[in-house]
């Protein structure tokens, strides 16, 4: 048995095996694709910021972990498509004294699944939720005749459409939450 092993060892020495094995390894490593593509099925990313006009709210609950508890006004935060509920309240001076207000805002961020959407174009989409004592303020492209027409309504629905995403917001006037 020892002679058989010795004959095999002498026939296939390390040098004879080293060249073919190193050639196969070199060929295998150079043919690997260096790029990694991660497909997340969403066309670009969505970002949301909170802003205010009139008087800054006293209490705000963003309704999502995408916006931290200690956040910065007008800073955009990454958010996934979904349905969220924002709550804010405070008080403002209407000229006759201070008036308390409270609003809940249901906001849904969704992908525009249609033929017009370019799913391969990585376009980021930016949305702003405006916190105003009287509900949604006339702000950029949220302009609408039913918003701030002199009457204070208890509910507003506003849809903002970007390139690949849309955001539907429903502002509801509610009672102030009890604070602990």
Secondary structure by P-SEA (a helix, b strand, c coil): caaaaaaaaaaccaaaaaaaaaaaaaaaaaacccbbbbbccccbbbbbbbbbccccccccccccccccccccccbbbbbcbbbbbbbbbbccccccccccbbbbbbbbbbcccccccccccbbbbbbbbbbcccccccccccccccccccccccbbbbbbbcccbbbbbbbbbbcccccc
